[in-house]
């Protein structure tokens, strides 16, 4: 792949998958179990939250353990300094609950997709101007539910939306039918045994694929 296509390629692969696991473990072994379960079910995108101090090391470990199979990024990246640290540990994308100009600049410099959290259309438009790959609708997805996608996409149809919080197997299809580009999952893709995670991942994969064809 040509270097200048790295950001576009990763962005497209995340959009094609349509789902990601939001992981908060500090254990390499547990992170591997989650990754194997997700991959077995057809989900190949994983966010490692920087609420854990060893997130950069976990990212580097998973990148080496699952080369070419798993997209691994960093979550809860609040500033440019943290963004640079996780990128130097091979994070392939950066997600945040906030919008940070310094974080956006670092991600653009290294051609890494940036997904900042926005709670308003004004914030979302500003994020797009700063080069955001997706707009993370956070934490409002917990309050609006699937209709949040329409709230953003009615005035801005081309807005790439990542929803996180409150998404279940019961309402996932509604999110996809409303043209949500990527859905983030915590418990469904991170709790239980490897087999239970794989089963949930397969159900998520099935719902997304079926809903996208309607």
C-alpha positions as CSV (number, residue, x, y, z in Angstrom):
1,X,0.0,0.0,0.0
2,X,1.3,3.5,-0.9
3,X,2.1,5.5,2.3
4,X,-0.2,8.4,1.4
5,X,-3.2,6.0,1.1
6,X,-2.7,4.6,4.7
7,X,-5.3,6.9,6.3
8,X,-7.9,6.3,3.5
9,X,-7.3,2.5,3.6
10,X,-7.8,2.2,7.4
11,X,-10.8,4.5,7.3
12,X,-12.5,2.4,4.6
13,X,-11.7,-0.9,6.4
14,X,-13.3,0.4,9.6
15,X,-16.3,1.5,7.7
16,X,-16.6,-1.8,5.9
17,X,-16.5,-3.7,9.2
18,X,-19.1,-1.4,10.7
19,X,-18.3,-2.4,14.3
20,X,-15.6,-2.2,16.9
21,X,-14.8,-3.6,20.3
22,X,-14.1,-1.1,23.0
23,X,-11.6,-2.7,25.3
24,X,-10.5,-1.6,28.8
25,X,-8.5,-4.5,30.1
26,X,-4.9,-4.1,31.3
27,X,-4.1,-7.7,30.6
28,X,-2.3,-8.8,27.3
29,X,-3.7,-12.3,27.8
30,X,-7.3,-11.0,28.1
31,X,-6.9,-8.6,25.2
32,X,-5.7,-11.6,23.1
33,X,-8.8,-13.6,24.1
34,X,-11.1,-10.7,23.2
35,X,-9.3,-10.3,19.8
36,X,-9.6,-14.0,19.0
37,X,-13.3,-14.0,19.8
38,X,-14.0,-10.9,17.8
39,X,-12.0,-12.2,14.8
40,X,-13.8,-15.5,14.9
41,X,-17.1,-13.6,14.6
42,X,-16.0,-11.4,11.8
43,X,-15.2,-8.2,13.8
44,X,-11.7,-7.0,13.2
45,X,-11.6,-3.5,14.7
46,X,-10.5,-3.0,18.4
47,X,-10.1,0.2,20.4
48,X,-7.9,0.1,23.5
49,X,-8.9,2.7,26.0
50,X,-6.1,5.0,27.3
51,X,-7.9,5.1,30.6
52,X,-5.4,2.3,31.2
53,X,-1.8,3.4,31.7
54,X,-0.5,0.5,29.7
55,X,-2.7,1.1,26.6
56,X,0.3,1.9,24.3
57,X,2.0,-1.4,25.2
58,X,-1.2,-3.3,24.7
59,X,-1.7,-1.8,21.3
60,X,1.9,-2.7,20.3
61,X,1.4,-6.2,21.6
62,X,-1.8,-6.8,19.6
63,X,-0.4,-5.3,16.4
64,X,2.5,-7.9,16.6
65,X,0.2,-10.8,17.7
66,X,-2.3,-10.3,14.9
67,X,-0.5,-8.8,12.0
68,X,-2.7,-8.0,9.0
69,X,-5.8,-9.4,10.8
70,X,-6.7,-6.9,13.4
71,X,-7.1,-3.1,13.2
72,X,-6.0,-1.8,16.6
73,X,-6.5,1.8,17.7
74,X,-6.4,4.0,20.9
75,X,-9.4,5.4,22.6
76,X,-9.9,8.2,25.2
77,X,-7.1,10.2,23.6
78,X,-7.6,13.6,25.0
79,X,-4.6,15.6,23.6
80,X,-1.8,15.7,21.0
81,X,0.8,14.3,23.4
82,X,-1.1,11.1,24.0
83,X,-2.0,10.8,20.3
84,X,1.7,10.9,19.4
85,X,2.6,8.3,22.1
86,X,0.0,5.8,20.9
87,X,0.8,6.3,17.2
88,X,4.5,5.6,18.0
89,X,3.2,2.4,19.6
90,X,1.5,1.5,16.2
91,X,-2.0,2.6,16.9
92,X,-3.8,2.6,13.6
93,X,-6.6,5.1,14.6
94,X,-7.3,7.5,17.4
95,X,-10.7,8.0,19.1
96,X,-11.6,10.6,21.8
97,X,-14.6,11.7,23.8
98,X,-13.6,15.3,23.0
99,X,-12.5,17.4,20.0
100,X,-8.8,18.5,20.3
101,X,-7.0,20.6,17.7
102,X,-3.6,19.3,18.8
103,X,-4.8,15.7,18.6
104,X,-6.2,16.4,15.1
105,X,-2.9,17.9,13.9
106,X,-0.8,15.0,15.2
107,X,-3.1,12.5,13.6
108,X,-3.1,14.4,10.3
109,X,0.7,14.6,10.5
110,X,1.1,10.8,10.8
111,X,-1.9,10.1,8.4
112,X,-3.9,8.3,11.2
113,X,-7.7,8.4,11.2
114,X,-9.0,10.7,14.0
115,X,-12.5,10.2,15.5
116,X,-13.4,12.9,18.0
117,X,-16.4,13.0,20.2
118,X,-19.0,15.7,19.3
119,X,-22.3,16.5,20.9
120,X,-23.5,19.1,18.4
121,X,-23.6,19.8,14.7
122,X,-21.4,22.8,15.2
123,X,-18.7,20.6,16.9
124,X,-19.1,18.0,14.2
125,X,-18.6,20.5,11.4
126,X,-15.5,21.9,13.1
127,X,-14.1,18.3,13.5
128,X,-14.6,17.7,9.8
129,X,-12.7,20.9,9.0
130,X,-9.9,19.6,11.2
131,X,-9.7,16.4,9.1
132,X,-11.7,13.9,11.3
133,X,-12.4,10.5,9.6
134,X,-15.5,9.9,11.7
135,X,-17.5,11.9,14.2
136,X,-18.1,10.0,17.4
137,X,-21.6,10.9,18.7
138,X,-20.7,10.7,22.3
139,X,-22.2,10.6,24.9
140,X,-25.4,11.5,23.3
141,X,-26.1,8.0,21.8
142,X,-27.0,6.9,25.4
143,X,-29.8,9.5,25.4
144,X,-31.0,9.7,21.8
145,X,-30.6,6.1,20.8
146,X,-30.7,5.3,17.1
147,X,-32.4,8.5,16.1
148,X,-29.2,10.4,16.9
149,X,-27.9,9.3,13.5
150,X,-30.8,11.1,11.8
151,X,-30.2,14.2,14.0
152,X,-26.7,14.5,12.5
153,X,-27.2,13.2,9.0
154,X,-30.4,15.1,8.1
155,X,-28.6,18.4,7.8
156,X,-25.2,16.8,6.8
157,X,-25.9,13.6,4.9
158,X,-22.2,12.9,4.2
159,X,-21.2,13.1,7.9
160,X,-19.4,9.8,8.8
161,X,-20.9,8.8,12.2
162,X,-19.4,6.5,14.9
163,X,-22.0,5.7,17.6
164,X,-20.9,4.4,20.9
165,X,-22.9,3.7,24.0
166,X,-26.3,2.0,24.4
167,X,-26.1,-0.1,21.3
168,X,-27.5,-3.6,21.7
169,X,-28.4,-6.6,19.5
170,X,-32.0,-5.4,19.7
171,X,-31.5,-1.9,18.4
172,X,-28.4,-2.4,16.2
173,X,-30.4,-2.9,13.0
174,X,-32.1,0.5,13.6
175,X,-28.7,2.2,13.8
176,X,-27.6,0.6,10.6
177,X,-30.8,1.4,8.7
178,X,-30.4,5.0,9.7
179,X,-27.0,4.9,8.0
180,X,-24.7,4.8,11.1
181,X,-21.3,4.0,9.7
182,X,-19.6,2.4,12.7
183,X,-21.0,1.1,16.0
184,X,-18.9,0.6,19.1
185,X,-19.5,-2.2,21.6
186,X,-18.3,-2.6,25.1
187,X,-19.7,-5.6,27.1
188,X,-21.0,-7.5,24.1
189,X,-17.5,-7.8,22.6
190,X,-15.4,-7.8,25.8
191,X,-17.1,-9.7,28.5
192,X,-17.5,-13.5,28.9
193,X,-15.5,-16.3,27.4
194,X,-13.8,-16.2,24.1
195,X,-16.6,-18.4,22.7
196,X,-19.3,-16.1,24.1
197,X,-17.6,-13.1,22.5
198,X,-17.3,-14.9,19.2
199,X,-21.1,-15.7,19.3
200,X,-21.9,-12.1,20.0
201,X,-19.6,-11.0,17.3
202,X,-21.2,-13.3,14.8
203,X,-24.6,-11.9,15.7
204,X,-23.4,-8.4,15.3
205,X,-21.8,-9.2,11.9
206,X,-25.1,-10.9,10.8
207,X,-27.3,-7.9,11.8
208,X,-25.0,-5.4,10.1
209,X,-24.7,-7.3,6.9
210,X,-28.4,-8.0,6.7
211,X,-29.4,-4.4,7.6
212,X,-27.0,-2.9,5.0
213,X,-28.8,-4.8,2.2
214,X,-32.2,-3.5,3.0
